[in-house]
Amino acid sequence: MSSSAIAEATGGEVFGREVVVSGAGIDSRTIEPDQLFVPVVAERDGHDFIGAAVAAGAGAYLSAGPIEAGTAIVVDDTRRALTALGSAARERLAGPVVGVTGSVGKTSLKDIMRAVGASTWATHASVRSLNNELGVPLTLLNAPDATELTVVEMGARGVGHVAELCAVARPTVGIVTVVAGAHLEQFGDLDGVALAKGELIEALPGDGLAVLNADDARVSAMASRGPARALTFGTTGGEVRASEIALDDDLRPRFTLHSPWGGAAVRLSVAGEHQVLNALGAAAAALGLGATVDAVVDGLARAELSPGRMHVSSLADGTRIIDDAYNANPTSTEAALRALAGTRSEVRVAVLGTMAELGPEAEGLHAQTAELAASFGIIVVAVAEERYGSGAIHVDGPEAAVREVAGRSGPGTAVLVKASRSAGLERVVAGLVGR
């Protein structure tokens, strides 16, 4: 995109020579050569890092403030300008755009969808969990020109957020994973969550495709919220479903896939029985778009998840680590605890931090999680979170958690690490690996 085209899309003004940029970024530390740098004003003012971005090779930059060396496009508000650029980038995407939302599993399903799609089409997808008003336009802007299928993860912290993201991404396919107790402070209850997540289905065109989890009544009911054709998936029902689910020693599932397009034996490359549901959602979307069963099976075998999501590894002393530290809510934590319980380890330890934004039910939900762990015979090491109760071993930070786990490590021990992003428990994983 040329600097003059950027100015036209944003209502801005170019200062400096005409340039052509390729993609965009908001972090001066990771900006790539010839990208557009978008300085975002948040806890820190991104305008303070324009010089660093230019030095790192940024082809141009937006600015609602100072102009430094290089080509600048001056706009009134850089966030609004980024949204406008995302909408403009969407115009050049000719193939399907798949929106993915849900309380649990949307990043993993997006990752799996990327791999499944790539077996048939040139596929581009959101990076990590860039699923908000910044991440969605960045995903669209960074799609290569040859992209045939785009996968866009969409998060929400309130009613109306998904609708706003859909206005930018204009999805033609929508996948909804699960309605569960995440961000209840913002949504109030599960019906509020369903109302917000279903905005994706409302945004689909009449010739679009709504891919819905048949195992979740609130999700399957979303079929009536828009004109798109519905295709269901699930482990207990649905048009695309699984049977004969089993796990290998590394917690990787295998199952038999059933669909209107035929069936096949599937082996996933990702860990956790709960990933079967995400795999089915990705398979359903790909099959509904015209992929063959063989291509879908090939993609499922190649999928890799974003960091901090059910990564299973072994330490030199034989301890197995399940790194699921990126985020947590009661539903995802239950799935992770069940995965830990499914290992053949003699000692099972769950290092758990806070599950954030649960509203007035937070204390009870933490206590229920601790009770579930106890029912599996799992030792809970609670990091700066008293609400896991007296049955847990309480420590004040990640370093203390590493010391506590180190005393129990060795062959026959499996350790799960999980918490909301704010807890920073990736430091526990790093500490254990670095011992």
N, C-alpha and C positions, 0 to 999 in steps of 0.2 A: 504494500500500500504506500502510495507516495505521500509526502508531507502535505501537498495541496489537497489530496483526497481526505487525509485525516482532518485537516482544517474544515473542509466542506461538511464532513460527517458530524463534527463536533461544534460547528459554529465558531471555530477558533481562528487565529491569525498566525501565519508562518513568519518567523524571524530567522534569517539565515538562508543558506542555499537549499535548493530543492533536493530532496533525497528520497530514496525508497527504503522502507523498513520491512523486516520479515518477522512477524510475530510481536509479542509484547511481554513485558515483565514488570513487577512492582517491587522487586528486591534488587538493590544495586549489587549485592554480593553474588547473585546468581544470574545477572543479566547476561545475555549472549550477544555476540557480535551482530550488529545491524538490527537488533530489536529496538522497539519503541519502549522507553522507560516511562512509566506512569507513577509519579510521586503521589502517594496516598497520605492524607493527613489523618492520623489516628493518635495513638499514644505518643508516637514520634512523628515529626513532619518529614515526609518523604522528600520535600524540596531541599532538605539539608544534604541529601545524598545524590543530587543531580550530578555534581562534579565527579563523584566516584563512579556513577553509571556511565558517564561519557568516557572517563578514563578506561573503563572496562570494555568499551567498544560499542556502546549504545549508538544506534544510527540517528536517533532523534529523541526528544522528550517532550512530554506535556508539561505545562507549568501554569499555575494560577497565581504565581508570585514572581520570583526573580528569574532573569534570563542569564544563563552562563554561556560558555563556549559551545559551539555546535549549533545544530538546528533545533529550534524550539517552536512548539505550537502552543500559543497562549490561549487558555480557555478560562471560563468563569469558575468551573469546579471540576477537578480532575476525576472524581468518582462518577459524576454525571457524564463526563466525556468518555470514560471507559465503557459505560453502559451503551452509549451511542455507537462507539466503535464495535462493540460486540454485536449489536443489531446489524451494523453494516457488514461485518464479517459473515454473519449468517446468510446474507443475500447470495454469497458466492458458493455456498454449500449446496450442491445439486442432489446429493443422495439423502437417504434417511437420516434423521437426527433422533437418537434414542435418549429420552429423559429417564433417569432412574431416581426414585425417592423411596422413603420408608423410614421407620424409626430405627430399624436394625438391618445391617447387612448391605446397605446401599453401596458403600465403597467396595466391598468384596464382590458384589454382583457386577458393579461397573468394571472391576478388574477382570473378572471372568468373561464378561461380555466383550471386552477388548480382545481377548485371546480367541474367543469363539468367532467373533466377527472377522478377525484377521485371517481366518482359514478360508474366507470367501472374498472379502473386500479389503481394499486399502482403508484401514480403520484408525481413527484418532479418538482418544478418550481423555477425560479429565485426569490431571496428575494428582496423586495422593488423594486428599479430601478437599480439593479446591472446589467447593460446592455452593458458594454464597454469591453475593452481588458483585464480588471481585473475581471469584474463580470461574463463574460461568462465562462472562465475556472473554476472559483470558483463554479459556478452553477453545472458544470459537475463533479468536484471533490467531491462535497458534496452530490451527489445523492446516496441514500442508495443502498445497493447491490440488494435489492428486487425490485428496481424501474422498472416499466413496461412502463411508459410514462414520458418523460422529456419535460418540457416547458422552452424555453430559450428566454428571451427578448433580442432584439438586437437594440442598438441605433447607431446613426451615426452623425458625425460632418463634413463629407466630403465624396466625391465620393471615393469608394474603401474600406471604413471602414466596411460596412456590409459584403462585400466579404471576408475580413480578418477574421471576426468573424465566418463566415460560414466555412472557412477552418479549424477552430478548432472544431466547434460544429457539422458539417456535418448534417444539418437538413434533414429529410425525408418529413416533412410537413412545408409549409411556409404560414403564415397569414399576409396579409398587410392590415392595417386599413384605413388610409387616407393619401393623399398627401396634405400638407398644408404649410402655411408660417411660418415654424419654422427653426431656424438656417440659415436664408437667407444670413447672412454674409458669411457663408461657402459655401452654395450651389448656390448662385446667384439668382436663380428664381425657380419657381415650377417645371419646366422641369428638372432642376438640382436635385431637391429633388426626383423626380420620378426616375431619372437615378440611384440614390444611393439606394433607397429603393428596387428597382426591382432587385438588386443584390441577394437578398434572393431567388427570383424565379429562377434566372439563376443557382443557386447552387443546386437546387433540382435534385434528380436522376429521371430517366425515369419512374420508378414505384412510384414516390412520388406524393404528392398532394399539389396543389397551391390553397389556399383559399383566394379569392379576393373580395373586396368591389365593388359590382355592381353599387353603388350610386356614385362612383368616377371614372370618365372616365379614368384618368391617372392610377388608380389602375387596373381597369378591363382590360386595354390594356396590362398589364404585362403578361397576359396569353401566349402571343407569345414569351416571352423572355426565355422560357425553355421548356424542354420536358415533364414536369410533367402534369398530368391531372388537369384541372382547375375546381373548384367548387365555385360558386359565392353566395354572401349573400348581403342583403340590406333591407332598409326600404321602398324603392320605387320599387325595382326590385330584381332579383337574384333568384337562385334556393332555397335558404333558406331565408325566408323573414317573416316579421311581419305585422299583420293588427290589427285594433281595439286597438291601443295603448292608454292607459289612465294612469294617475298617482294618487296615493293615497295622503293623507294629508302629508305624509312624503317624497313625491316626488319619491316613489318607483313605477316603471312601471309595468303594467300588459299588456299582449298582446296575440294574437293568433299566434302561430308558424305554419308556412307552410313549408313543405320540401318534397323531393321525397320519404322520408321514412315515411311520415305521418305528422299529425299535432296534436297540443295540446294547451291547455290554459297554459300560463306561468305567474308566479309572481316572479319578481326579488327581491332579498334582498338588492340590492344596489340602490342608489338614482340618479335621473337624467334621463330625456328622452333620452339623447344622449347615455346612457349606453345600450339602446336596440340594437344599432348597434354592440357594443362590444359583447353583449350576442349572437347575431346572428353569429358573426364570430367564437366564441367558439363552438356554437352548430353545425355549419357547419363542423368544423374540427373534432369534436367528432363523428358526424354521418358518416362522410366520412371514419373514421377509424373503424367503426363497432359498435359504441354505439347505444343503443336503444333510441327511443324518450323519453320513461319514465325515463330512467337514465339521459338523458340530462336535462329534466325538473326538476328532483330532484336536480341536481347539480346547476342549475341556481337559485333555491330557497335558496341555502346554501352559495352562493358566498359572500366573504368579500373582500373589497378593501384595498390596502396598505394605511398607514397613510397619511393624507393630501390630500385625493382624495374623494371629494363629501361625506364627513362624516357629517350627519345631526344630531344635538343634540339640546337640549333646556336647557337654564340656569334657575336658580332658580326663576328669576324674569319674566320668560315667553319668553324671547328673544330666537329666533331660530338662530342657528349658522350653516352656511354651510361652512365647512372647506375644501377648495379646494386649499390650500396654497402651495402645493408642487412644482408646476410648472405652467407656463402659456405661451401661444402664442395667437394670435388673434382668431384662430378657437376655441381653448378650452375655452378661456375667453367668447366668444360669447355663447357657450353652457352653461356655468355656469351662465351667466347673464339671459339667457332664463329660466333656472331652478329657479333662484331667482324670476323672474317676474311671474313664475307660482305658487308661494306660495299665500296663501290667506291673506297675511299680509297687514296691512294698511301702514306701513312704511317699505321701502326696502332700505337697505344700502349696497353698494359694496365697501369694502376696497381693493383698487387695488394698487399694486406696479408695478415696471417696467416689461415689457415684453422684455427680453434680446435677443440679437443677431438677430435683424431684419434688419440690414443693412441700406441702405439709405432711405428706406421707413418707418423707425421706427416712425418718428414724425407723419406722416399721419395715420399710423395704430393705434397709441395710441389715436389720435384725433377721429378716426372712432369708436373706442371702447367706448369712452366717449359719443359720439353722440348716439350710440345704447342704452347705459344705460339711457340717458335722454329720449329717445323715449319710454322707459318702465316706466318712472317715478321713476327711481332709483337714489338715492343720491350717488354720488361718493366721497369717501374719498381717495384722492391720497396720497400715502406715498412716499415722496422723489422722485416724478416723475412729473415734470412740464408739460410734454407733454400731459397730460389729459385735459389741457386747463382751461380757466377761469370759466367754469361752475362747476368745481370740488371744493371740500373743500381740501385745501392742508395742509398737516402736514409733519413734518420733520423726523418722525420715528415711529416705532411700539408703543412706549409708548404714544405718542401724539395721535395716532390713537385710542388706547383703550379709552383714555379720551374723544375723540370726539364721539365715538360710545356710551359710557356710558351715555351720556346726552340724547340719543335718545332711550335707551333700555327700554324693558318692554313688556307686552303682546301686540301682534299685530305688533311687529318689527321682521324683518328677516335680518340677516347680512351675506353677502358672503365675504370671505377672499380669495384673489387669487393674485398670482404674480409669476414671475420666482423664481427659487430656491435661487438665489443670494440675493433677497430682504429680506429673512428671516422672512416672515410674519407669520410663525408659532408662533412667539412671540406675535402677536396680538391675535391669538386664545387662547394661554396660558394665556394672560393677561385678556381676557374677561371671561374665565372659572374660573380663580382664584380670580375674584373680590369678 
